[in-house]
Amino acid sequence: MKSSDVISFETMNNYLINEDKNKNDINYFTYLKYFLSVLSLIVYIIDIYYIYSSSKINQTILEKFYPVIPSFVRPNSDGYFEINKNGLREIPIYNINFKNEEKCFIQEIESKQMGNIAGNIDSSNLLNIAIIHSDANFNSQINKLIENSKKYTSFVVKYILGFMNINIEDIKLSISFMKDIEYISNENHFSDEQKAIELDKLFKNCGYFIPQKIYLGGSFIIENQDINAIDKNNSMYLSGKIDITDKFKFNKTNKNTYENIISILNKVQKTNIIGGNKNAENFESWKKSINEDNIEVIGYENLIEITSIFSNQLKSNLKKPLELLEKKYNLRKKYYDIIADLKERIKIKKFGISSSLSEGICNIENELIYSKRINIKEKLDFFDNNFNLQYSFSDIIIGWKIDSFESLNRELNVVNSPILQKEINFYFIRSFDIFGTGYNIEIFFMKYPE
């Protein structure tokens, strides 16, 4: 035997040790692979269970709120929204999307426009849906706007658990409703004005706006004066929406912290609560009580007009009547906006007259506005140096101006500002009673939009 063929004891021993080590390594990796496989299986089962549970909850929520979508949304005379499905075809439930989207925010909203629903509609759409397209509310809200000198705001806290969403392609008018519209469109005895009137009647009965997105959760609404009554020094100053899901996500303002806002909300007694436990003692208890069993509809977004789902042919056939309706709604909006603007500007009572003065809107901005002139040329007696001018009118006054053409006209006392009223009561005072009084007066009115 050659020496090279002899395997030393040491070499054999090392070989055996390495062999055992390799076996141990293989066993270790086998066990590790087995453990990871089992762990992956457990995670997979948990994921499947979570998806199944979540899907089951989502399906339950969809089934619960399926009756409200698709539907028209409109305000009633009590200041709350109501849902109306008449006129729309049902959408298969599998075409309705539900998405979990948990978030909580607070927002300050002016309450002059239908206070009870101020938190349900985006402010850019609130005026249109709550007032402009509602015959029942337009007149009453105009009167409240004119008569009420106070400006109210609400703080609306929304806790959203999720939303339902539908595609515009899935929204279709019912067969019976389409027949009503086509009858109006094809009736040769109707003028365009009559067709517009008949369409307006249909829209009043069913609604004009259809929301594509409906938020589900709870709303906690409080009036500004209720906050100020608690602590006037801790009034809430907000701009836009403030996220209050938790204090770590809270966007601070200059004067408030998360703890301060929560403290104020918890002290408020008078609230309007939608969803959750309506008997909760404070805000935090209410917030924790919200779950999928007690959520309600708390908001609408992506509102589309009924005319947007008309066919192109139907829009073409009804082009003129629809334009007349659009004109009506636009004039209502102008009427409301002008009154809201003038409400902020009523402040004058007494003037010194030099050559001319004016108040309010003194030009013809649209077809609702017109003016009348009153010319005064009076020769006053020695013992009568004052002159009273009082008239009543059928439409509201939105502006007036006076040009004086007598050099000694001195002072005008406006007994009550005529802006947004239907009468004028001017009291003219002169320093020299032996001279005459001369004025050119122009009063600007605004007709009520029909």
C-alpha positions as CSV (number, residue, x, y, z in Angstrom):
1,M,0.0,0.0,0.0
2,K,1.3,3.3,-0.9
3,S,1.6,6.0,1.7
4,S,-0.6,8.3,-0.4
5,D,-3.4,5.7,-0.1
6,V,-3.4,5.7,3.7
7,I,-6.1,8.0,5.2
8,S,-4.9,9.3,8.5
9,F,-7.1,9.0,11.6
10,E,-7.2,12.8,11.9
11,T,-8.5,13.2,8.3
12,M,-11.2,10.6,8.9
13,N,-12.2,12.2,12.1
14,N,-12.6,15.6,10.4
15,Y,-14.6,14.0,7.6
16,L,-17.0,12.5,10.1
17,I,-17.3,15.7,12.0
18,N,-18.1,17.7,8.8
19,E,-20.6,15.0,7.8
20,D,-22.4,15.4,11.1
21,K,-22.3,19.1,10.8
22,N,-23.8,19.0,7.3
23,K,-26.5,16.8,8.5
24,N,-27.3,19.2,11.4
25,D,-27.3,22.1,8.9
26,I,-29.7,20.2,6.7
27,N,-32.0,19.4,9.6
28,Y,-31.9,23.1,10.8
29,F,-32.8,24.4,7.4
30,T,-35.5,21.7,7.0
31,Y,-37.0,22.7,10.3
32,L,-36.7,26.4,9.5
33,K,-38.4,25.8,6.1
34,Y,-41.1,23.8,7.7
35,F,-41.6,26.5,10.4
36,L,-41.9,29.2,7.8
37,S,-44.3,27.2,5.7
38,V,-46.5,26.7,8.8
39,L,-46.3,30.4,9.7
40,S,-47.2,31.4,6.1
41,L,-50.1,29.0,6.2
42,I,-51.3,30.6,9.5
43,V,-50.9,34.1,8.1
44,Y,-52.8,33.1,5.0
45,I,-55.6,31.6,7.0
46,I,-55.8,34.8,9.1
47,D,-55.9,36.9,5.9
48,I,-58.6,34.7,4.4
49,Y,-60.6,35.0,7.7
50,Y,-60.1,38.8,7.8
51,I,-61.1,39.2,4.2
52,Y,-64.1,36.9,4.7
53,S,-65.2,38.8,7.9
54,S,-64.6,42.2,6.3
55,S,-66.4,41.1,3.1
56,K,-69.3,39.8,5.2
57,I,-69.5,43.1,7.2
58,N,-69.3,45.1,4.0
59,Q,-72.0,42.9,2.4
60,T,-74.2,43.4,5.5
61,I,-73.7,47.2,5.3
62,L,-74.5,47.1,1.5
63,E,-77.7,45.1,2.1
64,K,-78.8,47.5,4.9
65,F,-78.3,50.7,2.9
66,Y,-79.1,49.2,-0.6
67,P,-82.6,50.9,-0.5
68,V,-81.0,54.4,-0.5
69,I,-79.0,54.0,-3.7
70,P,-79.6,55.1,-6.4
71,S,-82.0,57.7,-5.3
72,F,-82.8,61.4,-5.6
73,V,-82.0,63.5,-2.6
74,R,-84.0,66.5,-1.7
75,P,-84.8,68.7,1.3
76,N,-88.2,68.8,2.9
77,S,-89.9,71.7,4.6
78,D,-88.6,70.7,8.0
79,G,-85.0,71.3,6.9
80,Y,-84.0,67.6,6.6
81,F,-83.0,65.6,3.5
82,E,-85.3,62.9,2.3
83,I,-84.5,60.1,-0.1
84,N,-86.7,59.3,-3.1
85,K,-86.1,56.2,-5.3
86,N,-89.1,56.8,-7.6
87,G,-88.1,57.5,-11.1
88,L,-84.8,55.5,-11.0
89,R,-84.1,51.9,-11.9
90,E,-82.5,49.6,-9.3
91,I,-78.8,48.9,-9.6
92,P,-77.6,45.3,-9.0
93,I,-76.0,45.2,-5.6
94,Y,-72.8,43.9,-7.0
95,N,-72.4,47.1,-9.0
96,I,-72.4,49.2,-5.8
97,N,-69.0,49.7,-4.3
98,F,-68.4,50.0,-0.6
99,K,-65.1,51.1,0.8
100,N,-64.0,51.3,4.4
101,E,-62.6,54.8,5.1
102,E,-62.4,55.5,8.8
103,K,-61.8,59.2,9.6
104,C,-63.1,61.9,11.9
105,F,-63.1,65.7,11.3
106,I,-64.7,68.9,12.6
107,Q,-65.8,71.8,10.4
108,E,-67.5,75.1,11.0
109,I,-70.5,75.7,8.7
110,E,-72.8,78.7,8.4
111,S,-76.3,77.6,9.4
112,K,-78.3,80.2,7.5
113,Q,-78.9,77.7,4.7
114,M,-81.1,74.9,6.1
115,G,-79.4,74.4,9.4
116,N,-80.5,70.8,10.0
117,I,-78.8,69.6,6.9
118,A,-75.7,71.8,7.0
119,G,-73.5,68.9,7.7
120,N,-74.8,66.5,5.0
121,I,-73.9,68.4,1.8
122,D,-70.7,70.0,0.6
123,S,-71.1,73.7,1.0
124,S,-70.6,74.4,-2.7
125,N,-73.8,72.3,-3.4
126,L,-75.8,73.2,-0.3
127,L,-77.4,76.4,-1.7
128,N,-78.4,74.7,-5.0
129,I,-80.0,71.6,-3.5
130,A,-81.5,73.0,-0.4
131,I,-82.9,76.2,-1.7
132,I,-82.5,77.1,-5.4
133,H,-84.1,73.9,-6.7
134,S,-86.7,73.6,-4.0
135,D,-89.9,75.6,-4.3
136,A,-91.0,74.6,-0.8
137,N,-87.9,76.1,0.8
138,F,-86.9,79.0,-1.5
139,N,-89.5,81.5,-0.3
140,S,-89.2,80.6,3.4
141,Q,-85.4,80.7,3.4
142,I,-85.5,84.1,1.6
143,N,-87.8,85.5,4.3
144,K,-85.6,84.1,7.1
145,L,-82.6,85.6,5.5
146,I,-84.2,89.0,5.3
147,E,-85.8,89.0,8.8
148,N,-83.0,87.4,10.8
149,S,-80.3,89.8,11.8
150,K,-78.2,87.2,13.6
151,K,-75.6,85.0,11.9
152,Y,-75.5,81.4,13.2
153,T,-72.8,78.8,12.7
154,S,-72.7,75.1,13.5
155,F,-69.7,72.9,14.3
156,V,-70.2,69.6,12.6
157,V,-68.2,66.6,13.7
158,K,-68.3,63.7,11.3
159,Y,-67.1,60.2,12.1
160,I,-67.0,58.3,8.8
161,L,-66.7,54.5,8.7
162,G,-67.0,54.2,4.9
163,F,-68.9,55.2,1.8
164,M,-71.0,53.6,-1.0
165,N,-70.2,54.7,-4.6
166,I,-71.9,54.1,-7.9
167,N,-70.9,54.8,-11.5
168,I,-72.9,57.3,-13.6
169,E,-73.2,54.7,-16.3
170,D,-75.3,52.5,-13.9
171,I,-77.8,55.3,-13.1
172,K,-80.9,55.1,-15.4
173,L,-84.4,56.5,-15.3
174,S,-87.3,54.1,-14.8
175,I,-89.4,53.2,-17.7
176,S,-92.5,54.9,-16.4
177,F,-90.5,58.1,-15.6
178,M,-89.0,58.1,-19.1
179,K,-92.5,57.8,-20.6
180,D,-93.6,60.9,-18.7
181,I,-90.6,62.9,-20.0
182,E,-91.0,61.7,-23.5
183,Y,-94.7,62.6,-23.4
184,I,-93.7,66.2,-22.6
185,S,-91.0,66.2,-25.2
186,N,-93.3,64.9,-28.0
187,E,-96.5,66.8,-27.1
188,N,-97.0,69.2,-30.0
189,H,-99.7,71.2,-28.2
190,F,-97.2,72.4,-25.6
191,S,-95.2,75.5,-26.1
192,D,-91.5,75.5,-24.8
193,E,-92.7,77.5,-21.8
194,Q,-95.4,74.9,-21.0
195,K,-92.9,72.1,-21.5
196,A,-90.6,73.8,-19.0
197,I,-93.4,74.1,-16.5
198,E,-94.3,70.4,-16.9
199,L,-90.7,69.3,-16.5
200,D,-90.4,71.4,-13.4
201,K,-93.4,69.6,-11.9
202,L,-91.8,66.3,-12.6
203,F,-88.5,67.4,-11.0
204,K,-90.3,68.7,-7.9
205,N,-92.1,65.4,-7.4
206,C,-89.0,63.2,-7.7
207,G,-86.0,65.4,-7.1
208,Y,-83.3,67.0,-9.3
209,F,-80.0,65.8,-7.8
210,I,-78.6,62.2,-7.6
211,P,-75.6,61.5,-5.3
212,Q,-73.0,59.1,-6.6
213,K,-71.3,58.8,-3.2
214,I,-73.0,58.3,0.1
215,Y,-71.0,58.5,3.4
216,L,-72.0,56.3,6.3
217,G,-71.1,57.0,10.0
218,G,-72.3,59.5,12.5
219,S,-72.6,63.3,12.9
220,F,-72.3,65.4,16.1
221,I,-73.7,68.8,15.4
222,I,-73.6,71.8,17.8
223,E,-74.5,75.4,17.5
224,N,-71.9,78.1,17.9
225,Q,-73.7,79.9,20.8
226,D,-73.7,76.7,22.8
227,I,-69.9,76.6,22.6
228,N,-69.6,80.3,23.5
229,A,-72.0,79.8,26.4
230,I,-69.5,77.4,28.0
231,D,-66.4,79.4,27.7
232,K,-66.3,82.6,25.5
233,N,-62.5,82.6,25.8
234,N,-62.2,79.2,24.4
235,S,-64.2,79.7,21.2
236,M,-63.2,77.5,18.3
237,Y,-61.5,79.1,15.4
238,L,-61.4,76.8,12.4
239,S,-60.5,77.1,8.7
240,G,-61.6,74.2,6.5
241,K,-61.7,70.7,7.9
242,I,-59.7,69.6,10.9
243,D,-58.8,66.0,11.3
244,I,-59.5,64.8,14.8
245,T,-59.3,61.0,14.3
246,D,-56.7,61.1,17.0
247,K,-54.4,63.6,18.5
248,F,-51.4,62.3,16.7
249,K,-53.0,63.1,13.3
250,F,-54.4,66.4,14.5
251,N,-53.6,69.5,12.4
252,K,-53.1,72.3,14.9
253,T,-54.6,75.8,14.4
254,N,-53.2,78.9,15.9
255,K,-55.5,79.0,18.9
256,N,-56.6,75.4,19.6
257,T,-55.2,72.0,20.5
258,Y,-56.7,68.6,20.2
259,E,-57.3,68.4,23.9
260,N,-59.0,71.8,24.0
261,I,-61.4,70.9,21.2
262,I,-62.3,67.6,22.7
263,S,-62.8,69.3,26.1
264,I,-65.2,71.8,24.6
265,L,-67.1,69.1,22.7
266,N,-67.5,67.0,25.8
267,K,-69.0,70.0,27.7
268,V,-71.7,70.8,25.2
269,Q,-75.2,69.7,26.2
270,K,-77.4,70.7,23.3
271,T,-76.6,68.6,20.2
272,N,-78.1,67.1,17.1
273,I,-76.8,63.6,16.8
274,I,-77.0,61.3,13.8
275,G,-75.8,57.7,14.1
276,G,-74.1,56.1,17.1
277,N,-75.5,56.1,20.6
278,K,-77.8,59.2,20.6
279,N,-78.0,59.0,24.4
280,A,-74.3,59.2,24.9
281,E,-73.3,61.5,27.8
282,N,-70.5,63.3,25.9
283,F,-68.6,63.4,22.6
284,E,-66.0,60.8,23.4
285,S,-68.6,58.3,24.5
286,W,-70.6,59.0,21.3
287,K,-67.5,58.6,19.1
288,K,-66.6,55.2,20.7
289,S,-70.2,54.0,20.3
290,I,-70.3,54.2,16.5
291,N,-70.2,50.8,14.7
292,E,-71.6,49.1,11.6
293,D,-74.9,48.3,13.5
294,N,-75.8,51.9,14.2
295,I,-74.3,54.0,11.4
296,E,-76.5,56.2,9.3
297,V,-76.2,58.2,6.1
298,I,-74.3,61.4,7.0
299,G,-73.3,62.9,3.7
300,Y,-73.7,63.1,0.0
301,E,-71.0,63.9,-2.6
302,N,-70.6,63.9,-6.4
303,L,-74.1,65.0,-7.0
304,I,-75.3,64.9,-10.6
305,E,-78.2,66.6,-12.2
306,I,-81.1,64.5,-13.5
307,T,-80.5,66.0,-17.0
308,S,-77.0,64.5,-17.1
309,I,-78.4,61.0,-17.6
310,F,-80.8,62.1,-20.4
311,S,-79.9,60.7,-23.8
312,N,-78.4,63.2,-26.3
313,Q,-81.5,62.9,-28.4
314,L,-83.8,63.8,-25.4
315,K,-81.6,66.7,-24.5
316,S,-81.8,67.9,-28.1
317,N,-85.6,67.6,-28.2
318,L,-85.9,69.5,-24.9
319,K,-83.2,72.0,-25.5
320,K,-85.3,75.2,-25.2
321,P,-87.4,74.0,-22.2
322,L,-84.3,72.9,-20.3
323,E,-82.7,76.3,-21.0
324,L,-85.8,78.0,-19.6
325,L,-85.5,75.9,-16.4
326,E,-81.8,76.6,-16.1
327,K,-82.6,80.3,-16.4
328,K,-85.1,80.1,-13.6
329,Y,-82.6,78.4,-11.3
330,N,-79.9,80.9,-12.2
331,L,-82.2,83.9,-11.4
332,R,-83.1,82.4,-8.1
333,K,-79.5,82.0,-7.2
334,K,-78.8,85.6,-8.2
335,Y,-81.8,86.8,-6.1
336,Y,-80.6,84.8,-3.1
337,D,-76.9,86.0,-3.5
338,I,-77.9,89.6,-3.8
339,I,-80.0,89.5,-0.6
340,A,-77.3,87.7,1.3
341,D,-74.7,90.3,0.2
342,L,-76.9,93.3,1.0
343,K,-77.8,91.8,4.4
344,E,-74.1,92.3,5.3
345,R,-74.1,95.9,4.2
346,I,-77.2,97.4,5.9
347,K,-75.7,100.0,8.3
348,I,-76.5,103.6,7.5
349,K,-79.1,105.8,9.2
350,K,-78.1,109.4,8.7
351,F,-76.3,111.4,6.1
352,G,-75.0,114.8,5.4
353,I,-75.8,115.7,1.8
354,S,-73.3,117.5,-0.4
355,S,-74.2,116.7,-4.0
356,S,-75.1,113.0,-4.0
357,L,-75.2,109.8,-2.0
358,S,-76.2,106.2,-2.5
359,E,-76.6,102.8,-0.7
360,G,-76.9,99.3,-2.0
361,I,-77.0,98.2,-5.6
362,C,-77.6,101.1,-7.9
363,N,-77.3,99.6,-11.4
364,I,-79.2,97.2,-13.5
365,E,-77.2,93.9,-13.1
366,N,-79.8,91.5,-14.4
367,E,-83.4,91.3,-15.6
368,L,-84.8,91.0,-12.1
369,I,-83.6,94.6,-11.3
370,Y,-85.4,97.7,-12.3
371,S,-85.6,101.3,-11.1
372,K,-88.0,104.2,-10.5
373,R,-87.3,107.9,-10.3
374,I,-88.8,110.4,-7.9
375,N,-88.1,114.1,-8.5
376,I,-88.6,116.6,-5.6
377,K,-88.9,120.3,-6.0
378,E,-90.5,121.9,-3.1
379,K,-90.8,125.5,-2.0
380,L,-90.9,125.5,1.8
381,D,-92.6,127.9,4.1
382,F,-90.7,130.0,6.6
383,F,-92.1,127.9,9.5
384,D,-91.7,124.5,7.8
385,N,-88.1,123.6,7.2
386,N,-88.4,119.8,7.1
387,F,-89.8,117.5,4.5
388,N,-90.8,113.8,4.8
389,L,-90.9,111.4,1.9
390,Q,-92.7,108.1,2.3
391,Y,-93.7,105.5,-0.3
392,S,-94.6,101.8,-0.4
393,F,-93.8,99.4,-3.2
394,S,-94.6,95.9,-4.3
395,D,-91.0,94.6,-4.7
396,I,-88.0,94.8,-2.3
397,I,-85.6,97.7,-2.5
398,I,-82.0,96.8,-3.1
399,G,-80.6,100.3,-3.7
400,W,-81.2,104.0,-3.8
401,K,-79.3,107.1,-4.8
402,I,-80.1,110.8,-4.4
403,D,-78.7,113.8,-6.4
404,S,-79.1,117.2,-4.8
405,F,-79.5,120.2,-7.1
406,E,-80.1,122.8,-4.4
407,S,-77.0,124.2,-2.8
408,L,-78.5,124.5,0.7
409,N,-79.8,121.0,1.1
410,R,-78.1,120.0,4.3
411,E,-79.1,116.7,5.9
412,L,-81.1,113.5,5.2
413,N,-82.3,111.3,8.0
414,V,-83.2,107.8,6.9
415,V,-85.8,106.7,9.5
416,N,-85.2,103.0,8.6
417,S,-82.8,101.7,5.9
418,P,-85.0,100.8,2.9
419,I,-82.6,98.1,1.8
420,L,-84.5,94.8,1.6
421,Q,-87.7,96.5,2.6
422,K,-90.7,97.6,0.5
423,E,-91.0,101.2,1.6
424,I,-88.9,104.3,1.9
425,N,-89.1,106.8,4.7
426,F,-86.8,109.7,4.2
427,Y,-86.7,112.8,6.4
428,F,-85.1,115.9,4.8
429,I,-83.8,118.7,7.1
430,R,-82.7,122.1,5.9
431,S,-80.7,124.8,7.6
432,F,-82.3,127.7,5.7
433,D,-86.1,127.4,5.6
434,I,-86.8,130.1,3.1
435,F,-85.2,128.3,0.2
436,G,-86.7,125.4,-1.7
437,T,-85.7,121.7,-1.7
438,G,-84.5,119.9,-4.8
439,Y,-83.6,116.2,-5.2
440,N,-83.5,113.6,-7.9
441,I,-84.1,110.2,-6.3
442,E,-83.7,106.8,-8.0
443,I,-84.9,103.6,-6.3
444,F,-83.7,100.2,-7.4
445,F,-85.9,97.2,-7.0
446,M,-85.6,93.5,-7.5
447,K,-88.5,91.3,-8.7
448,Y,-89.2,88.0,-7.1
449,P,-88.1,85.3,-9.6
450,E,-91.0,83.1,-10.7
